[in-house]
C-alpha cells in the first residue's frame, strides 16, 4: 500500500510540474514584445522617376 501511495504521489507531482512548466513557457512567450511590422524594402515610385544608379541592366 505504501508503494501505491508513493507512485500516485509521484504521478501527481509530475503532472503538476508539467502543467507549471507549460504555463511558464506560455507566460514567457507572451512577455516578449511585439516586433514592429516595418517593411525593409519599399517598392514605391519616386516623383522624379527612377534613379539611373538604382536600376539594373536592361531596365
N, C-alpha and C positions, 0 to 999 in steps of 0.2 A: 504494500500500500504506500509505503514511503517513496518508492521509486516512481509510482504512478503520479503522485503529487509533485515530485521533483520534475518529472517530464512535462506535466501540464503547466507548471510554473515557468519552465524554460520556454515552452511554446508561447505563452502569454508575453513574456519579456521580449522574446524575439519579434513577435508581431508588433508590440509597442515600439520597439526600436526601429523597425522597418517603416512604420507609419510616421514616426518622428523624423526619420531621415528624408522621407518623401516630402513631408511638409516643409522641412528646412530647405530642400532643393528648390521647391516651388517658390518659397519666400525669397531665396537668393536670386532666382531668375526674374522675379517681379521687381526686385530692388534695383536692377540695372536701369540706367537712364535711357530714355528714348533716343535713338540715333536720328540726327537731322536728315530729312529727305531732300538733300540738295544735290541736283544733278552735277556731275563732274564735267559734262560736255554739253554745250548749248548749240543747237542747230538752227539758230535764228539768222535772218539775213540782216546785214548792216545797211544803213541808209545810203552809203556811198558806193555800194557794190562790193564784190569780193576783192579781197586783198591779193595782189599777184604773188606775194610771198607765201600765202597760205594755201594757194591752190596747187594741186598736184599736177603731174604731167598729163597732158591730153585734156585738160579742163579749160 
